[in-house]
Amino acid sequence: MFKKLFGLQNKIPDALSGVNFKKILETMKKNPELFKKISTEVKAKVELGQDETAATQEVAGKYKEELTEIFKDELKDIKK
């Protein structure tokens, strides 16, 4: 689901291999509308020719406060 939402099939780097994606997916389910909106906006930017990574970073930055709030527990785990 995470990969599908962001169109990242086989693009998640090995550096994230220790991240608990099951926990992240559970967290994402708390606000699926936000992730649908992010996915739609990223896709639109990519279709206009913007690099996928740059588009994702730009859109994620737009929703930084919401994403930080949603993932606050996961961010604590990653920082450890």
Jmol script that loads the backbone (N, CA, C; Angstrom):
load data "model"
ATOM      1  N   MET A   1       0.836  -1.202   0.000  1.00  0.00           N
ATOM      2  CA  MET A   1       0.000   0.000   0.000  1.00  0.00           C
ATOM      3  C   MET A   1       0.868   1.249   0.000  1.00  0.00           C
ATOM      4  N   PHE A   2       1.893   1.299   0.855  1.00  0.00           N
ATOM      5  CA  PHE A   2       2.792   2.454   0.914  1.00  0.00           C
ATOM      6  C   PHE A   2       3.421   2.696  -0.445  1.00  0.00           C
ATOM      7  N   LYS A   3       3.955   1.623  -1.019  1.00  0.00           N
ATOM      8  CA  LYS A   3       4.584   1.750  -2.327  1.00  0.00           C
ATOM      9  C   LYS A   3       3.567   2.173  -3.373  1.00  0.00           C
ATOM     10  N   LYS A   4       2.378   1.596  -3.324  1.00  0.00           N
ATOM     11  CA  LYS A   4       1.339   1.912  -4.301  1.00  0.00           C
ATOM     12  C   LYS A   4       0.909   3.368  -4.184  1.00  0.00           C
ATOM     13  N   LEU A   5       0.739   3.856  -2.961  1.00  0.00           N
ATOM     14  CA  LEU A   5       0.308   5.234  -2.766  1.00  0.00           C
ATOM     15  C   LEU A   5       1.273   6.233  -3.375  1.00  0.00           C
ATOM     16  N   PHE A   6       2.545   5.948  -3.277  1.00  0.00           N
ATOM     17  CA  PHE A   6       3.538   6.887  -3.765  1.00  0.00           C
ATOM     18  C   PHE A   6       4.157   6.455  -5.086  1.00  0.00           C
ATOM     19  N   GLY A   7       3.644   5.374  -5.687  1.00  0.00           N
ATOM     20  CA  GLY A   7       4.172   4.913  -6.953  1.00  0.00           C
ATOM     21  C   GLY A   7       5.635   4.520  -6.874  1.00  0.00           C
ATOM     22  N   LEU A   8       6.030   3.920  -5.778  1.00  0.00           N
ATOM     23  CA  LEU A   8       7.441   3.630  -5.549  1.00  0.00           C
ATOM     24  C   LEU A   8       7.796   2.159  -5.730  1.00  0.00           C
ATOM     25  N   GLN A   9       7.094   1.453  -6.591  1.00  0.00           N
ATOM     26  CA  GLN A   9       7.388   0.045  -6.776  1.00  0.00           C
ATOM     27  C   GLN A   9       8.894  -0.148  -6.984  1.00  0.00           C
ATOM     28  N   ASN A  10       9.480  -0.950  -6.114  1.00  0.00           N
ATOM     29  CA  ASN A  10      10.894  -1.319  -6.190  1.00  0.00           C
ATOM     30  C   ASN A  10      11.848  -0.131  -6.123  1.00  0.00           C
ATOM     31  N   LYS A  11      11.443   0.977  -5.553  1.00  0.00           N
ATOM     32  CA  LYS A  11      12.310   2.151  -5.481  1.00  0.00           C
ATOM     33  C   LYS A  11      12.673   2.545  -4.059  1.00  0.00           C
ATOM     34  N   ILE A  12      12.209   1.788  -3.079  1.00  0.00           N
ATOM     35  CA  ILE A  12      12.531   2.126  -1.705  1.00  0.00           C
ATOM     36  C   ILE A  12      13.965   1.675  -1.439  1.00  0.00           C
ATOM     37  N   PRO A  13      14.826   2.599  -1.064  1.00  0.00           N
ATOM     38  CA  PRO A  13      16.244   2.266  -0.904  1.00  0.00           C
ATOM     39  C   PRO A  13      16.514   1.294   0.234  1.00  0.00           C
ATOM     40  N   ASP A  14      17.655   0.578   0.103  1.00  0.00           N
ATOM     41  CA  ASP A  14      18.062  -0.378   1.130  1.00  0.00           C
ATOM     42  C   ASP A  14      18.265   0.295   2.483  1.00  0.00           C
ATOM     43  N   ALA A  15      18.546   1.600   2.483  1.00  0.00           N
ATOM     44  CA  ALA A  15      18.768   2.325   3.730  1.00  0.00           C
ATOM     45  C   ALA A  15      17.532   2.269   4.626  1.00  0.00           C
ATOM     46  N   LEU A  16      16.387   2.028   4.029  1.00  0.00           N
ATOM     47  CA  LEU A  16      15.144   1.973   4.807  1.00  0.00           C
ATOM     48  C   LEU A  16      14.752   0.543   5.169  1.00  0.00           C
ATOM     49  N   SER A  17      15.637  -0.396   4.938  1.00  0.00           N
ATOM     50  CA  SER A  17      15.282  -1.793   5.162  1.00  0.00           C
ATOM     51  C   SER A  17      14.916  -2.093   6.610  1.00  0.00           C
ATOM     52  N   GLY A  18      15.421  -1.308   7.568  1.00  0.00           N
ATOM     53  CA  GLY A  18      15.108  -1.540   8.967  1.00  0.00           C
ATOM     54  C   GLY A  18      13.833  -0.847   9.437  1.00  0.00           C
ATOM     55  N   VAL A  19      13.212  -0.082   8.561  1.00  0.00           N
ATOM     56  CA  VAL A  19      12.002   0.648   8.923  1.00  0.00           C
ATOM     57  C   VAL A  19      10.831  -0.317   8.976  1.00  0.00           C
ATOM     58  N   ASN A  20      10.007  -0.184   9.976  1.00  0.00           N
ATOM     59  CA  ASN A  20       8.857  -1.054  10.157  1.00  0.00           C
ATOM     60  C   ASN A  20       7.709  -0.547   9.280  1.00  0.00           C
ATOM     61  N   PHE A  21       7.644  -1.028   8.045  1.00  0.00           N
ATOM     62  CA  PHE A  21       6.630  -0.554   7.112  1.00  0.00           C
ATOM     63  C   PHE A  21       5.223  -0.969   7.526  1.00  0.00           C
ATOM     64  N   LYS A  22       5.110  -2.080   8.212  1.00  0.00           N
ATOM     65  CA  LYS A  22       3.783  -2.495   8.687  1.00  0.00           C
ATOM     66  C   LYS A  22       3.228  -1.438   9.644  1.00  0.00           C
ATOM     67  N   LYS A  23       4.071  -0.958  10.529  1.00  0.00           N
ATOM     68  CA  LYS A  23       3.644   0.066  11.472  1.00  0.00           C
ATOM     69  C   LYS A  23       3.325   1.378  10.742  1.00  0.00           C
ATOM     70  N   ILE A  24       4.119   1.694   9.739  1.00  0.00           N
ATOM     71  CA  ILE A  24       3.869   2.910   8.964  1.00  0.00           C
ATOM     72  C   ILE A  24       2.545   2.797   8.215  1.00  0.00           C
ATOM     73  N   LEU A  25       2.284   1.646   7.627  1.00  0.00           N
ATOM     74  CA  LEU A  25       1.014   1.456   6.919  1.00  0.00           C
ATOM     75  C   LEU A  25      -0.167   1.592   7.867  1.00  0.00           C
ATOM     76  N   GLU A  26      -0.057   1.030   9.049  1.00  0.00           N
ATOM     77  CA  GLU A  26      -1.123   1.167  10.047  1.00  0.00           C
ATOM     78  C   GLU A  26      -1.353   2.637  10.379  1.00  0.00           C
ATOM     79  N   THR A  27      -0.272   3.385  10.483  1.00  0.00           N
ATOM     80  CA  THR A  27      -0.375   4.807  10.786  1.00  0.00           C
ATOM     81  C   THR A  27      -1.015   5.554   9.629  1.00  0.00           C
ATOM     82  N   MET A  28      -0.644   5.200   8.405  1.00  0.00           N
ATOM     83  CA  MET A  28      -1.198   5.872   7.227  1.00  0.00           C
ATOM     84  C   MET A  28      -2.699   5.671   7.121  1.00  0.00           C
ATOM     85  N   LYS A  29      -3.180   4.542   7.598  1.00  0.00           N
ATOM     86  CA  LYS A  29      -4.605   4.255   7.527  1.00  0.00           C
ATOM     87  C   LYS A  29      -5.424   5.204   8.399  1.00  0.00           C
ATOM     88  N   LYS A  30      -4.766   5.909   9.314  1.00  0.00           N
ATOM     89  CA  LYS A  30      -5.469   6.864  10.173  1.00  0.00           C
ATOM     90  C   LYS A  30      -5.926   8.089   9.391  1.00  0.00           C
ATOM     91  N   ASN A  31      -5.253   8.385   8.280  1.00  0.00           N
ATOM     92  CA  ASN A  31      -5.617   9.540   7.473  1.00  0.00           C
ATOM     93  C   ASN A  31      -5.385   9.241   5.986  1.00  0.00           C
ATOM     94  N   PRO A  32      -6.131   8.290   5.436  1.00  0.00           N
ATOM     95  CA  PRO A  32      -5.908   7.913   4.040  1.00  0.00           C
ATOM     96  C   PRO A  32      -6.177   9.048   3.055  1.00  0.00           C
ATOM     97  N   GLU A  33      -7.047   9.959   3.413  1.00  0.00           N
ATOM     98  CA  GLU A  33      -7.357  11.076   2.521  1.00  0.00           C
ATOM     99  C   GLU A  33      -6.122  11.942   2.265  1.00  0.00           C
ATOM    100  N   LEU A  34      -5.335  12.170   3.310  1.00  0.00           N
ATOM    101  CA  LEU A  34      -4.118  12.967   3.161  1.00  0.00           C
ATOM    102  C   LEU A  34      -3.154  12.281   2.198  1.00  0.00           C
ATOM    103  N   PHE A  35      -2.975  10.981   2.334  1.00  0.00           N
ATOM    104  CA  PHE A  35      -2.037  10.271   1.484  1.00  0.00           C
ATOM    105  C   PHE A  35      -2.540  10.147   0.051  1.00  0.00           C
ATOM    106  N   LYS A  36      -3.837  10.080  -0.118  1.00  0.00           N
ATOM    107  CA  LYS A  36      -4.421  10.102  -1.466  1.00  0.00           C
ATOM    108  C   LYS A  36      -4.143  11.463  -2.109  1.00  0.00           C
ATOM    109  N   LYS A  37      -4.316  12.525  -1.333  1.00  0.00           N
ATOM    110  CA  LYS A  37      -4.066  13.879  -1.826  1.00  0.00           C
ATOM    111  C   LYS A  37      -2.592  14.050  -2.208  1.00  0.00           C
ATOM    112  N   ILE A  38      -1.708  13.572  -1.357  1.00  0.00           N
ATOM    113  CA  ILE A  38      -0.269  13.665  -1.625  1.00  0.00           C
ATOM    114  C   ILE A  38       0.067  12.888  -2.898  1.00  0.00           C
ATOM    115  N   SER A  39      -0.441  11.682  -2.997  1.00  0.00           N
ATOM    116  CA  SER A  39      -0.179  10.841  -4.164  1.00  0.00           C
ATOM    117  C   SER A  39      -0.663  11.513  -5.450  1.00  0.00           C
ATOM    118  N   THR A  40      -1.843  12.086  -5.412  1.00  0.00           N
ATOM    119  CA  THR A  40      -2.410  12.762  -6.580  1.00  0.00           C
ATOM    120  C   THR A  40      -1.559  13.964  -6.990  1.00  0.00           C
ATOM    121  N   GLU A  41      -1.133  14.741  -6.003  1.00  0.00           N
ATOM    122  CA  GLU A  41      -0.323  15.926  -6.297  1.00  0.00           C
ATOM    123  C   GLU A  41       1.048  15.547  -6.850  1.00  0.00           C
ATOM    124  N   VAL A  42       1.658  14.506  -6.292  1.00  0.00           N
ATOM    125  CA  VAL A  42       2.963  14.052  -6.792  1.00  0.00           C
ATOM    126  C   VAL A  42       2.807  13.560  -8.230  1.00  0.00           C
ATOM    127  N   LYS A  43       1.799  12.774  -8.469  1.00  0.00           N
ATOM    128  CA  LYS A  43       1.572  12.238  -9.815  1.00  0.00           C
ATOM    129  C   LYS A  43       1.379  13.365 -10.828  1.00  0.00           C
ATOM    130  N   ALA A  44       0.621  14.380 -10.462  1.00  0.00           N
ATOM    131  CA  ALA A  44       0.393  15.507 -11.373  1.00  0.00           C
ATOM    132  C   ALA A  44       1.699  16.226 -11.706  1.00  0.00           C
ATOM    133  N   LYS A  45       2.551  16.419 -10.712  1.00  0.00           N
ATOM    134  CA  LYS A  45       3.837  17.086 -10.935  1.00  0.00           C
ATOM    135  C   LYS A  45       4.749  16.244 -11.819  1.00  0.00           C
ATOM    136  N   VAL A  46       4.749  14.941 -11.607  1.00  0.00           N
ATOM    137  CA  VAL A  46       5.568  14.044 -12.417  1.00  0.00           C
ATOM    138  C   VAL A  46       5.077  14.055 -13.870  1.00  0.00           C
ATOM    139  N   GLU A  47       3.762  14.050 -14.040  1.00  0.00           N
ATOM    140  CA  GLU A  47       3.200  14.091 -15.396  1.00  0.00           C
ATOM    141  C   GLU A  47       3.555  15.384 -16.120  1.00  0.00           C
ATOM    142  N   LEU A  48       3.813  16.450 -15.352  1.00  0.00           N
ATOM    143  CA  LEU A  48       4.226  17.725 -15.950  1.00  0.00           C
ATOM    144  C   LEU A  48       5.735  17.774 -16.199  1.00  0.00           C
ATOM    145  N   GLY A  49       6.429  16.674 -15.861  1.00  0.00           N
ATOM    146  CA  GLY A  49       7.843  16.574 -16.162  1.00  0.00           C
ATOM    147  C   GLY A  49       8.783  16.741 -14.984  1.00  0.00           C
ATOM    148  N   GLN A  50       8.251  16.975 -13.795  1.00  0.00           N
ATOM    149  CA  GLN A  50       9.118  17.121 -12.629  1.00  0.00           C
ATOM    150  C   GLN A  50       9.640  15.750 -12.197  1.00  0.00           C
ATOM    151  N   ASP A  51      10.872  15.712 -11.732  1.00  0.00           N
ATOM    152  CA  ASP A  51      11.468  14.495 -11.204  1.00  0.00           C
ATOM    153  C   ASP A  51      10.618  13.971 -10.048  1.00  0.00           C
ATOM    154  N   GLU A  52      10.446  12.643  -9.974  1.00  0.00           N
ATOM    155  CA  GLU A  52       9.578  12.049  -8.953  1.00  0.00           C
ATOM    156  C   GLU A  52      10.048  12.366  -7.535  1.00  0.00           C
ATOM    157  N   THR A  53      11.351  12.291  -7.315  1.00  0.00           N
ATOM    158  CA  THR A  53      11.884  12.565  -5.978  1.00  0.00           C
ATOM    159  C   THR A  53      11.643  14.020  -5.598  1.00  0.00           C
ATOM    160  N   ALA A  54      11.927  14.922  -6.526  1.00  0.00           N
ATOM    161  CA  ALA A  54      11.727  16.354  -6.258  1.00  0.00           C
ATOM    162  C   ALA A  54      10.250  16.654  -6.020  1.00  0.00           C
ATOM    163  N   ALA A  55       9.391  16.052  -6.803  1.00  0.00           N
ATOM    164  CA  ALA A  55       7.944  16.261  -6.643  1.00  0.00           C
ATOM    165  C   ALA A  55       7.477  15.757  -5.282  1.00  0.00           C
ATOM    166  N   THR A  56       7.956  14.581  -4.898  1.00  0.00           N
ATOM    167  CA  THR A  56       7.574  14.003  -3.606  1.00  0.00           C
ATOM    168  C   THR A  56       8.049  14.885  -2.460  1.00  0.00           C
ATOM    169  N   GLN A  57       9.288  15.360  -2.551  1.00  0.00           N
ATOM    170  CA  GLN A  57       9.812  16.227  -1.502  1.00  0.00           C
ATOM    171  C   GLN A  57       9.029  17.535  -1.412  1.00  0.00           C
ATOM    172  N   GLU A  58       8.695  18.095  -2.552  1.00  0.00           N
ATOM    173  CA  GLU A  58       7.947  19.354  -2.572  1.00  0.00           C
ATOM    174  C   GLU A  58       6.564  19.190  -1.954  1.00  0.00           C
ATOM    175  N   VAL A  59       5.870  18.148  -2.358  1.00  0.00           N
ATOM    176  CA  VAL A  59       4.518  17.917  -1.845  1.00  0.00           C
ATOM    177  C   VAL A  59       4.564  17.542  -0.363  1.00  0.00           C
ATOM    178  N   ALA A  60       5.507  16.707   0.019  1.00  0.00           N
ATOM    179  CA  ALA A  60       5.635  16.331   1.434  1.00  0.00           C
ATOM    180  C   ALA A  60       5.928  17.573   2.281  1.00  0.00           C
ATOM    181  N   GLY A  61       6.738  18.477   1.750  1.00  0.00           N
ATOM    182  CA  GLY A  61       7.022  19.724   2.460  1.00  0.00           C
ATOM    183  C   GLY A  61       5.769  20.564   2.665  1.00  0.00           C
ATOM    184  N   LYS A  62       4.902  20.529   1.687  1.00  0.00           N
ATOM    185  CA  LYS A  62       3.634  21.262   1.775  1.00  0.00           C
ATOM    186  C   LYS A  62       2.774  20.742   2.933  1.00  0.00           C
ATOM    187  N   TYR A  63       2.879  19.447   3.195  1.00  0.00           N
ATOM    188  CA  TYR A  63       2.077  18.809   4.248  1.00  0.00           C
ATOM    189  C   TYR A  63       2.925  18.399   5.446  1.00  0.00           C
ATOM    190  N   LYS A  64       4.032  19.075   5.640  1.00  0.00           N
ATOM    191  CA  LYS A  64       4.986  18.703   6.687  1.00  0.00           C
ATOM    192  C   LYS A  64       4.351  18.621   8.074  1.00  0.00           C
ATOM    193  N   GLU A  65       3.568  19.615   8.436  1.00  0.00           N
ATOM    194  CA  GLU A  65       2.959  19.613   9.770  1.00  0.00           C
ATOM    195  C   GLU A  65       2.047  18.408   9.965  1.00  0.00           C
ATOM    196  N   GLU A  66       1.214  18.128   8.967  1.00  0.00           N
ATOM    197  CA  GLU A  66       0.291  17.006   9.076  1.00  0.00           C
ATOM    198  C   GLU A  66       1.053  15.680   9.135  1.00  0.00           C
ATOM    199  N   LEU A  67       2.079  15.540   8.293  1.00  0.00           N
ATOM    200  CA  LEU A  67       2.857  14.313   8.279  1.00  0.00           C
ATOM    201  C   LEU A  67       3.618  14.112   9.582  1.00  0.00           C
ATOM    202  N   THR A  68       4.176  15.186  10.100  1.00  0.00           N
ATOM    203  CA  THR A  68       4.905  15.099  11.368  1.00  0.00           C
ATOM    204  C   THR A  68       3.975  14.654  12.489  1.00  0.00           C
ATOM    205  N   GLU A  69       2.787  15.195  12.509  1.00  0.00           N
ATOM    206  CA  GLU A  69       1.820  14.825  13.545  1.00  0.00           C
ATOM    207  C   GLU A  69       1.412  13.351  13.410  1.00  0.00           C
ATOM    208  N   ILE A  70       1.147  12.918  12.203  1.00  0.00           N
ATOM    209  CA  ILE A  70       0.723  11.541  11.973  1.00  0.00           C
ATOM    210  C   ILE A  70       1.827  10.552  12.351  1.00  0.00           C
ATOM    211  N   PHE A  71       3.075  10.891  12.000  1.00  0.00           N
ATOM    212  CA  PHE A  71       4.183   9.961  12.198  1.00  0.00           C
ATOM    213  C   PHE A  71       5.045  10.267  13.413  1.00  0.00           C
ATOM    214  N   LYS A  72       4.558  11.050  14.334  1.00  0.00           N
ATOM    215  CA  LYS A  72       5.393  11.446  15.468  1.00  0.00           C
ATOM    216  C   LYS A  72       5.947  10.251  16.246  1.00  0.00           C
ATOM    217  N   ASP A  73       5.160   9.219  16.444  1.00  0.00           N
ATOM    218  CA  ASP A  73       5.641   8.040  17.167  1.00  0.00           C
ATOM    219  C   ASP A  73       6.692   7.287  16.347  1.00  0.00           C
ATOM    220  N   GLU A  74       6.461   7.135  15.051  1.00  0.00           N
ATOM    221  CA  GLU A  74       7.409   6.444  14.192  1.00  0.00           C
ATOM    222  C   GLU A  74       8.716   7.220  14.084  1.00  0.00           C
ATOM    223  N   LEU A  75       8.637   8.541  14.061  1.00  0.00           N
ATOM    224  CA  LEU A  75       9.838   9.366  13.980  1.00  0.00           C
ATOM    225  C   LEU A  75      10.692   9.187  15.229  1.00  0.00           C
ATOM    226  N   LYS A  76      10.054   9.041  16.361  1.00  0.00           N
ATOM    227  CA  LYS A  76      10.797   8.794  17.604  1.00  0.00           C
ATOM    228  C   LYS A  76      11.554   7.477  17.507  1.00  0.00           C
ATOM    229  N   ASP A  77      10.918   6.455  16.958  1.00  0.00           N
ATOM    230  CA  ASP A  77      11.549   5.138  16.820  1.00  0.00           C
ATOM    231  C   ASP A  77      12.741   5.195  15.876  1.00  0.00           C
ATOM    232  N   ILE A  78      12.637   5.939  14.792  1.00  0.00           N
ATOM    233  CA  ILE A  78      13.703   6.032  13.809  1.00  0.00           C
ATOM    234  C   ILE A  78      14.902   6.764  14.372  1.00  0.00           C
ATOM    235  N   LYS A  79      14.669   7.799  15.181  1.00  0.00           N
ATOM    236  CA  LYS A  79      15.751   8.600  15.732  1.00  0.00           C
ATOM    237  C   LYS A  79      16.578   7.846  16.763  1.00  0.00           C
ATOM    238  N   LYS A  80      16.033   6.762  17.306  1.00  0.00           N
ATOM    239  CA  LYS A  80      16.742   5.994  18.339  1.00  0.00           C
ATOM    240  C   LYS A  80      17.889   5.219  17.765  1.00  0.00           C
TER     241      LYS A  80
END
end "model"
wireframe off; spacefill off
backbone 0.3
color backbone group
